[in-house]
Amino acid sequence: MSPAQKIARVTELTRTVQQLALADVRRRHPTASAREQSLRLASRWLEPELMRKAFGWNVDEAGF
């Protein structure tokens, strides 16, 4: 497999993981707005302190 093919494969797998995580957020929080869904998704990858500073999202109170 060429380096370009490897990068394409990793990119594809990363997108799949993100889609699965978003599906889980939607399942757990069916009435959440699109913004809330995005914040919950981001909170799975970003540190809680960064979520608070950048987005005003308190992971300890709102959860993932």
PDB file of N, CA, C and O in Angstrom, chain B, residues numbered from 101:
ATOM      1  N   MET B 101       0.847  -1.166   0.000  1.00  0.00           N
ATOM      2  CA  MET B 101       0.000   0.000   0.000  1.00  0.00           C
ATOM      3  C   MET B 101       0.902   1.241   0.000  1.00  0.00           C
ATOM      4  O   MET B 101       1.860   1.330   0.768  1.00  0.00           O
ATOM      5  N   SER B 102       0.579   2.178  -0.863  1.00  0.00           N
ATOM      6  CA  SER B 102       1.383   3.396  -0.947  1.00  0.00           C
ATOM      7  C   SER B 102       1.091   4.311   0.254  1.00  0.00           C
ATOM      8  O   SER B 102       0.072   4.151   0.927  1.00  0.00           O
ATOM      9  N   PRO B 103       1.985   5.260   0.513  1.00  0.00           N
ATOM     10  CA  PRO B 103       1.724   6.202   1.606  1.00  0.00           C
ATOM     11  C   PRO B 103       0.402   6.956   1.412  1.00  0.00           C
ATOM     12  O   PRO B 103      -0.326   7.179   2.379  1.00  0.00           O
ATOM     13  N   ALA B 104       0.095   7.342   0.199  1.00  0.00           N
ATOM     14  CA  ALA B 104      -1.155   8.053  -0.071  1.00  0.00           C
ATOM     15  C   ALA B 104      -2.362   7.164   0.241  1.00  0.00           C
ATOM     16  O   ALA B 104      -3.365   7.640   0.772  1.00  0.00           O
ATOM     17  N   GLN B 105      -2.264   5.895  -0.086  1.00  0.00           N
ATOM     18  CA  GLN B 105      -3.350   4.959   0.220  1.00  0.00           C
ATOM     19  C   GLN B 105      -3.509   4.777   1.729  1.00  0.00           C
ATOM     20  O   GLN B 105      -4.627   4.677   2.235  1.00  0.00           O
ATOM     21  N   LYS B 106      -2.394   4.734   2.432  1.00  0.00           N
ATOM     22  CA  LYS B 106      -2.447   4.600   3.890  1.00  0.00           C
ATOM     23  C   LYS B 106      -3.124   5.818   4.518  1.00  0.00           C
ATOM     24  O   LYS B 106      -3.958   5.678   5.412  1.00  0.00           O
ATOM     25  N   ILE B 107      -2.765   7.001   4.053  1.00  0.00           N
ATOM     26  CA  ILE B 107      -3.378   8.225   4.569  1.00  0.00           C
ATOM     27  C   ILE B 107      -4.872   8.237   4.269  1.00  0.00           C
ATOM     28  O   ILE B 107      -5.677   8.613   5.121  1.00  0.00           O
ATOM     29  N   ALA B 108      -5.233   7.834   3.079  1.00  0.00           N
ATOM     30  CA  ALA B 108      -6.651   7.783   2.708  1.00  0.00           C
ATOM     31  C   ALA B 108      -7.405   6.802   3.600  1.00  0.00           C
ATOM     32  O   ALA B 108      -8.535   7.079   4.002  1.00  0.00           O
ATOM     33  N   ARG B 109      -6.803   5.679   3.911  1.00  0.00           N
ATOM     34  CA  ARG B 109      -7.430   4.677   4.757  1.00  0.00           C
ATOM     35  C   ARG B 109      -7.629   5.212   6.179  1.00  0.00           C
ATOM     36  O   ARG B 109      -8.696   5.040   6.767  1.00  0.00           O
ATOM     37  N   VAL B 110      -6.601   5.857   6.725  1.00  0.00           N
ATOM     38  CA  VAL B 110      -6.686   6.421   8.078  1.00  0.00           C
ATOM     39  C   VAL B 110      -7.754   7.513   8.127  1.00  0.00           C
ATOM     40  O   VAL B 110      -8.522   7.593   9.085  1.00  0.00           O
ATOM     41  N   THR B 111      -7.799   8.346   7.099  1.00  0.00           N
ATOM     42  CA  THR B 111      -8.812   9.406   7.033  1.00  0.00           C
ATOM     43  C   THR B 111     -10.212   8.806   7.013  1.00  0.00           C
ATOM     44  O   THR B 111     -11.107   9.281   7.713  1.00  0.00           O
ATOM     45  N   GLU B 112     -10.395   7.782   6.227  1.00  0.00           N
ATOM     46  CA  GLU B 112     -11.690   7.100   6.130  1.00  0.00           C
ATOM     47  C   GLU B 112     -12.090   6.482   7.469  1.00  0.00           C
ATOM     48  O   GLU B 112     -13.243   6.589   7.887  1.00  0.00           O
ATOM     49  N   LEU B 113     -11.151   5.847   8.127  1.00  0.00           N
ATOM     50  CA  LEU B 113     -11.443   5.243   9.429  1.00  0.00           C
ATOM     51  C   LEU B 113     -11.765   6.297  10.485  1.00  0.00           C
ATOM     52  O   LEU B 113     -12.646   6.098  11.320  1.00  0.00           O
ATOM     53  N   THR B 114     -11.049   7.412  10.443  1.00  0.00           N
ATOM     54  CA  THR B 114     -11.312   8.508  11.382  1.00  0.00           C
ATOM     55  C   THR B 114     -12.723   9.049  11.185  1.00  0.00           C
ATOM     56  O   THR B 114     -13.439   9.279  12.159  1.00  0.00           O
ATOM     57  N   ARG B 115     -13.124   9.252   9.951  1.00  0.00           N
ATOM     58  CA  ARG B 115     -14.490   9.730   9.665  1.00  0.00           C
ATOM     59  C   ARG B 115     -15.527   8.727  10.150  1.00  0.00           C
ATOM     60  O   ARG B 115     -16.565   9.118  10.685  1.00  0.00           O
ATOM     61  N   THR B 116     -15.263   7.466   9.974  1.00  0.00           N
ATOM     62  CA  THR B 116     -16.196   6.439  10.436  1.00  0.00           C
ATOM     63  C   THR B 116     -16.349   6.481  11.951  1.00  0.00           C
ATOM     64  O   THR B 116     -17.464   6.390  12.464  1.00  0.00           O
ATOM     65  N   VAL B 117     -15.247   6.616  12.665  1.00  0.00           N
ATOM     66  CA  VAL B 117     -15.296   6.710  14.131  1.00  0.00           C
ATOM     67  C   VAL B 117     -16.086   7.941  14.546  1.00  0.00           C
ATOM     68  O   VAL B 117     -16.891   7.868  15.475  1.00  0.00           O
ATOM     69  N   GLN B 118     -15.875   9.067  13.880  1.00  0.00           N
ATOM     70  CA  GLN B 118     -16.610  10.289  14.205  1.00  0.00           C
ATOM     71  C   GLN B 118     -18.101  10.124  13.934  1.00  0.00           C
ATOM     72  O   GLN B 118     -18.926  10.596  14.717  1.00  0.00           O
ATOM     73  N   GLN B 119     -18.452   9.472  12.855  1.00  0.00           N
ATOM     74  CA  GLN B 119     -19.861   9.235  12.531  1.00  0.00           C
ATOM     75  C   GLN B 119     -20.519   8.326  13.566  1.00  0.00           C
ATOM     76  O   GLN B 119     -21.662   8.556  13.959  1.00  0.00           O
ATOM     77  N   LEU B 120     -19.805   7.303  14.003  1.00  0.00           N
ATOM     78  CA  LEU B 120     -20.335   6.415  15.036  1.00  0.00           C
ATOM     79  C   LEU B 120     -20.511   7.154  16.363  1.00  0.00           C
ATOM     80  O   LEU B 120     -21.506   6.954  17.060  1.00  0.00           O
ATOM     81  N   ALA B 121     -19.564   7.993  16.704  1.00  0.00           N
ATOM     82  CA  ALA B 121     -19.657   8.769  17.936  1.00  0.00           C
ATOM     83  C   ALA B 121     -20.834   9.741  17.860  1.00  0.00           C
ATOM     84  O   ALA B 121     -21.560   9.903  18.840  1.00  0.00           O
ATOM     85  N   LEU B 122     -21.031  10.383  16.722  1.00  0.00           N
ATOM     86  CA  LEU B 122     -22.160  11.296  16.561  1.00  0.00           C
ATOM     87  C   LEU B 122     -23.477  10.538  16.637  1.00  0.00           C
ATOM     88  O   LEU B 122     -24.441  11.038  17.218  1.00  0.00           O
ATOM     89  N   ALA B 123     -23.536   9.359  16.069  1.00  0.00           N
ATOM     90  CA  ALA B 123     -24.753   8.539  16.167  1.00  0.00           C
ATOM     91  C   ALA B 123     -25.047   8.199  17.623  1.00  0.00           C
ATOM     92  O   ALA B 123     -26.209   8.179  18.029  1.00  0.00           O
ATOM     93  N   ASP B 124     -24.011   7.933  18.411  1.00  0.00           N
ATOM     94  CA  ASP B 124     -24.193   7.641  19.828  1.00  0.00           C
ATOM     95  C   ASP B 124     -24.705   8.879  20.568  1.00  0.00           C
ATOM     96  O   ASP B 124     -25.596   8.773  21.411  1.00  0.00           O
ATOM     97  N   VAL B 125     -24.147  10.049  20.257  1.00  0.00           N
ATOM     98  CA  VAL B 125     -24.621  11.297  20.875  1.00  0.00           C
ATOM     99  C   VAL B 125     -26.101  11.496  20.555  1.00  0.00           C
ATOM    100  O   VAL B 125     -26.893  11.817  21.441  1.00  0.00           O
ATOM    101  N   ARG B 126     -26.467  11.307  19.309  1.00  0.00           N
ATOM    102  CA  ARG B 126     -27.874  11.486  18.901  1.00  0.00           C
ATOM    103  C   ARG B 126     -28.789  10.479  19.589  1.00  0.00           C
ATOM    104  O   ARG B 126     -29.924  10.802  19.942  1.00  0.00           O
ATOM    105  N   ARG B 127     -28.300   9.277  19.774  1.00  0.00           N
ATOM    106  CA  ARG B 127     -29.102   8.249  20.454  1.00  0.00           C
ATOM    107  C   ARG B 127     -29.311   8.612  21.922  1.00  0.00           C
ATOM    108  O   ARG B 127     -30.411   8.461  22.455  1.00  0.00           O
ATOM    109  N   ARG B 128     -28.253   9.088  22.568  1.00  0.00           N
ATOM    110  CA  ARG B 128     -28.331   9.413  23.988  1.00  0.00           C
ATOM    111  C   ARG B 128     -29.081  10.715  24.260  1.00  0.00           C
ATOM    112  O   ARG B 128     -29.681  10.885  25.321  1.00  0.00           O
ATOM    113  N   HIS B 129     -29.041  11.637  23.285  1.00  0.00           N
ATOM    114  CA  HIS B 129     -29.634  12.964  23.467  1.00  0.00           C
ATOM    115  C   HIS B 129     -30.479  13.311  22.237  1.00  0.00           C
ATOM    116  O   HIS B 129     -30.104  14.179  21.449  1.00  0.00           O
ATOM    117  N   PRO B 130     -31.610  12.637  22.074  1.00  0.00           N
ATOM    118  CA  PRO B 130     -32.397  12.805  20.842  1.00  0.00           C
ATOM    119  C   PRO B 130     -32.988  14.200  20.646  1.00  0.00           C
ATOM    120  O   PRO B 130     -33.310  14.568  19.517  1.00  0.00           O
ATOM    121  N   THR B 131     -33.138  14.977  21.702  1.00  0.00           N
ATOM    122  CA  THR B 131     -33.715  16.314  21.562  1.00  0.00           C
ATOM    123  C   THR B 131     -32.657  17.415  21.522  1.00  0.00           C
ATOM    124  O   THR B 131     -32.997  18.598  21.491  1.00  0.00           O
ATOM    125  N   ALA B 132     -31.390  17.038  21.524  1.00  0.00           N
ATOM    126  CA  ALA B 132     -30.308  18.024  21.522  1.00  0.00           C
ATOM    127  C   ALA B 132     -30.263  18.782  20.199  1.00  0.00           C
ATOM    128  O   ALA B 132     -30.514  18.221  19.132  1.00  0.00           O
ATOM    129  N   SER B 133     -29.940  20.062  20.295  1.00  0.00           N
ATOM    130  CA  SER B 133     -29.771  20.879  19.088  1.00  0.00           C
ATOM    131  C   SER B 133     -28.499  20.440  18.355  1.00  0.00           C
ATOM    132  O   SER B 133     -27.687  19.682  18.885  1.00  0.00           O
ATOM    133  N   ALA B 134     -28.352  20.934  17.132  1.00  0.00           N
ATOM    134  CA  ALA B 134     -27.152  20.604  16.356  1.00  0.00           C
ATOM    135  C   ALA B 134     -25.898  21.110  17.072  1.00  0.00           C
ATOM    136  O   ALA B 134     -24.870  20.433  17.067  1.00  0.00           O
ATOM    137  N   ARG B 135     -25.975  22.299  17.690  1.00  0.00           N
ATOM    138  CA  ARG B 135     -24.826  22.842  18.421  1.00  0.00           C
ATOM    139  C   ARG B 135     -24.481  21.954  19.607  1.00  0.00           C
ATOM    140  O   ARG B 135     -23.314  21.639  19.839  1.00  0.00           O
ATOM    141  N   GLU B 136     -25.498  21.555  20.352  1.00  0.00           N
ATOM    142  CA  GLU B 136     -25.241  20.691  21.507  1.00  0.00           C
ATOM    143  C   GLU B 136     -24.643  19.357  21.069  1.00  0.00           C
ATOM    144  O   GLU B 136     -23.735  18.840  21.720  1.00  0.00           O
ATOM    145  N   GLN B 137     -25.139  18.806  19.984  1.00  0.00           N
ATOM    146  CA  GLN B 137     -24.586  17.552  19.468  1.00  0.00           C
ATOM    147  C   GLN B 137     -23.112  17.736  19.128  1.00  0.00           C
ATOM    148  O   GLN B 137     -22.285  16.883  19.451  1.00  0.00           O
ATOM    149  N   SER B 138     -22.785  18.850  18.474  1.00  0.00           N
ATOM    150  CA  SER B 138     -21.397  19.120  18.107  1.00  0.00           C
ATOM    151  C   SER B 138     -20.510  19.270  19.335  1.00  0.00           C
ATOM    152  O   SER B 138     -19.386  18.769  19.359  1.00  0.00           O
ATOM    153  N   LEU B 139     -21.016  19.963  20.359  1.00  0.00           N
ATOM    154  CA  LEU B 139     -20.245  20.138  21.585  1.00  0.00           C
ATOM    155  C   LEU B 139     -20.040  18.810  22.301  1.00  0.00           C
ATOM    156  O   LEU B 139     -18.949  18.527  22.798  1.00  0.00           O
ATOM    157  N   ARG B 140     -21.071  18.011  22.351  1.00  0.00           N
ATOM    158  CA  ARG B 140     -20.938  16.702  22.990  1.00  0.00           C
ATOM    159  C   ARG B 140     -19.938  15.824  22.237  1.00  0.00           C
ATOM    160  O   ARG B 140     -19.169  15.079  22.845  1.00  0.00           O
ATOM    161  N   LEU B 141     -19.960  15.920  20.927  1.00  0.00           N
ATOM    162  CA  LEU B 141     -19.009  15.161  20.121  1.00  0.00           C
ATOM    163  C   LEU B 141     -17.587  15.661  20.368  1.00  0.00           C
ATOM    164  O   LEU B 141     -16.672  14.863  20.570  1.00  0.00           O
ATOM    165  N   ALA B 142     -17.404  16.968  20.353  1.00  0.00           N
ATOM    166  CA  ALA B 142     -16.072  17.541  20.586  1.00  0.00           C
ATOM    167  C   ALA B 142     -15.553  17.187  21.967  1.00  0.00           C
ATOM    168  O   ALA B 142     -14.353  16.982  22.146  1.00  0.00           O
ATOM    169  N   SER B 143     -16.447  17.114  22.946  1.00  0.00           N
ATOM    170  CA  SER B 143     -16.018  16.840  24.318  1.00  0.00           C
ATOM    171  C   SER B 143     -15.449  15.431  24.474  1.00  0.00           C
ATOM    172  O   SER B 143     -14.821  15.125  25.487  1.00  0.00           O
ATOM    173  N   ARG B 144     -15.659  14.591  23.500  1.00  0.00           N
ATOM    174  CA  ARG B 144     -15.080  13.239  23.549  1.00  0.00           C
ATOM    175  C   ARG B 144     -13.600  13.240  23.189  1.00  0.00           C
ATOM    176  O   ARG B 144     -12.877  12.296  23.508  1.00  0.00           O
ATOM    177  N   TRP B 145     -13.149  14.314  22.516  1.00  0.00           N
ATOM    178  CA  TRP B 145     -11.755  14.372  22.087  1.00  0.00           C
ATOM    179  C   TRP B 145     -10.955  15.483  22.760  1.00  0.00           C
ATOM    180  O   TRP B 145      -9.730  15.403  22.846  1.00  0.00           O
ATOM    181  N   LEU B 146     -11.638  16.509  23.234  1.00  0.00           N
ATOM    182  CA  LEU B 146     -10.943  17.654  23.814  1.00  0.00           C
ATOM    183  C   LEU B 146     -10.958  17.584  25.337  1.00  0.00           C
ATOM    184  O   LEU B 146     -11.873  17.018  25.936  1.00  0.00           O
ATOM    185  N   GLU B 147      -9.944  18.161  25.945  1.00  0.00           N
ATOM    186  CA  GLU B 147      -9.845  18.213  27.400  1.00  0.00           C
ATOM    187  C   GLU B 147     -10.977  19.065  27.968  1.00  0.00           C
ATOM    188  O   GLU B 147     -11.370  20.054  27.350  1.00  0.00           O
ATOM    189  N   PRO B 148     -11.509  18.695  29.143  1.00  0.00           N
ATOM    190  CA  PRO B 148     -12.602  19.468  29.751  1.00  0.00           C
ATOM    191  C   PRO B 148     -12.276  20.954  29.927  1.00  0.00           C
ATOM    192  O   PRO B 148     -13.142  21.803  29.714  1.00  0.00           O
ATOM    193  N   GLU B 149     -11.043  21.274  30.311  1.00  0.00           N
ATOM    194  CA  GLU B 149     -10.678  22.672  30.503  1.00  0.00           C
ATOM    195  C   GLU B 149     -10.752  23.450  29.191  1.00  0.00           C
ATOM    196  O   GLU B 149     -11.206  24.594  29.177  1.00  0.00           O
ATOM    197  N   LEU B 150     -10.315  22.846  28.101  1.00  0.00           N
ATOM    198  CA  LEU B 150     -10.395  23.493  26.797  1.00  0.00           C
ATOM    199  C   LEU B 150     -11.850  23.672  26.381  1.00  0.00           C
ATOM    200  O   LEU B 150     -12.200  24.707  25.814  1.00  0.00           O
ATOM    201  N   MET B 151     -12.694  22.701  26.647  1.00  0.00           N
ATOM    202  CA  MET B 151     -14.119  22.816  26.330  1.00  0.00           C
ATOM    203  C   MET B 151     -14.740  23.997  27.077  1.00  0.00           C
ATOM    204  O   MET B 151     -15.549  24.737  26.517  1.00  0.00           O
ATOM    205  N   ARG B 152     -14.357  24.167  28.340  1.00  0.00           N
ATOM    206  CA  ARG B 152     -14.885  25.292  29.128  1.00  0.00           C
ATOM    207  C   ARG B 152     -14.396  26.626  28.578  1.00  0.00           C
ATOM    208  O   ARG B 152     -15.180  27.557  28.393  1.00  0.00           O
ATOM    209  N   LYS B 153     -13.087  26.712  28.317  1.00  0.00           N
ATOM    210  CA  LYS B 153     -12.514  27.975  27.859  1.00  0.00           C
ATOM    211  C   LYS B 153     -12.977  28.349  26.449  1.00  0.00           C
ATOM    212  O   LYS B 153     -13.338  29.499  26.199  1.00  0.00           O
ATOM    213  N   ALA B 154     -12.968  27.409  25.554  1.00  0.00           N
ATOM    214  CA  ALA B 154     -13.257  27.698  24.152  1.00  0.00           C
ATOM    215  C   ALA B 154     -14.746  27.805  23.846  1.00  0.00           C
ATOM    216  O   ALA B 154     -15.161  28.619  23.021  1.00  0.00           O
ATOM    217  N   PHE B 155     -15.549  26.977  24.518  1.00  0.00           N
ATOM    218  CA  PHE B 155     -16.960  26.883  24.146  1.00  0.00           C
ATOM    219  C   PHE B 155     -17.936  27.147  25.282  1.00  0.00           C
ATOM    220  O   PHE B 155     -19.146  27.201  25.063  1.00  0.00           O
ATOM    221  N   GLY B 156     -17.413  27.311  26.499  1.00  0.00           N
ATOM    222  CA  GLY B 156     -18.307  27.497  27.636  1.00  0.00           C
ATOM    223  C   GLY B 156     -19.078  26.238  27.977  1.00  0.00           C
ATOM    224  O   GLY B 156     -20.151  26.312  28.576  1.00  0.00           O
ATOM    225  N   TRP B 157     -18.553  25.094  27.606  1.00  0.00           N
ATOM    226  CA  TRP B 157     -19.220  23.796  27.828  1.00  0.00           C
ATOM    227  C   TRP B 157     -18.557  23.119  29.020  1.00  0.00           C
ATOM    228  O   TRP B 157     -17.387  22.740  28.964  1.00  0.00           O
ATOM    229  N   ASN B 158     -19.315  22.975  30.093  1.00  0.00           N
ATOM    230  CA  ASN B 158     -18.795  22.332  31.297  1.00  0.00           C
ATOM    231  C   ASN B 158     -19.115  20.847  31.236  1.00  0.00           C
ATOM    232  O   ASN B 158     -20.256  20.439  31.453  1.00  0.00           O
ATOM    233  N   VAL B 159     -18.125  20.061  30.945  1.00  0.00           N
ATOM    234  CA  VAL B 159     -18.299  18.617  30.796  1.00  0.00           C
ATOM    235  C   VAL B 159     -18.769  17.996  32.113  1.00  0.00           C
ATOM    236  O   VAL B 159     -19.542  17.038  32.109  1.00  0.00           O
ATOM    237  N   ASP B 160     -18.302  18.544  33.240  1.00  0.00           N
ATOM    238  CA  ASP B 160     -18.694  17.999  34.532  1.00  0.00           C
ATOM    239  C   ASP B 160     -20.182  18.164  34.795  1.00  0.00           C
ATOM    240  O   ASP B 160     -20.794  17.309  35.435  1.00  0.00           O
ATOM    241  N   GLU B 161     -20.771  19.251  34.309  1.00  0.00           N
ATOM    242  CA  GLU B 161     -22.205  19.492  34.505  1.00  0.00           C
ATOM    243  C   GLU B 161     -23.059  18.905  33.393  1.00  0.00           C
ATOM    244  O   GLU B 161     -24.083  18.274  33.657  1.00  0.00           O
ATOM    245  N   ALA B 162     -22.645  19.107  32.163  1.00  0.00           N
ATOM    246  CA  ALA B 162     -23.463  18.711  31.008  1.00  0.00           C
ATOM    247  C   ALA B 162     -23.175  17.283  30.547  1.00  0.00           C
ATOM    248  O   ALA B 162     -24.020  16.644  29.921  1.00  0.00           O
ATOM    249  N   GLY B 163     -22.004  16.796  30.854  1.00  0.00           N
ATOM    250  CA  GLY B 163     -21.627  15.458  30.410  1.00  0.00           C
ATOM    251  C   GLY B 163     -21.126  15.456  28.973  1.00  0.00           C
ATOM    252  O   GLY B 163     -20.936  16.504  28.354  1.00  0.00           O
ATOM    253  N   PHE B 164     -20.919  14.257  28.467  1.00  0.00           N
ATOM    254  CA  PHE B 164     -20.386  14.071  27.115  1.00  0.00           C
ATOM    255  C   PHE B 164     -21.506  13.980  26.111  1.00  0.00           C
ATOM    256  O   PHE B 164     -21.253  13.822  24.916  1.00  0.00           O
TER     257      PHE B 164
END
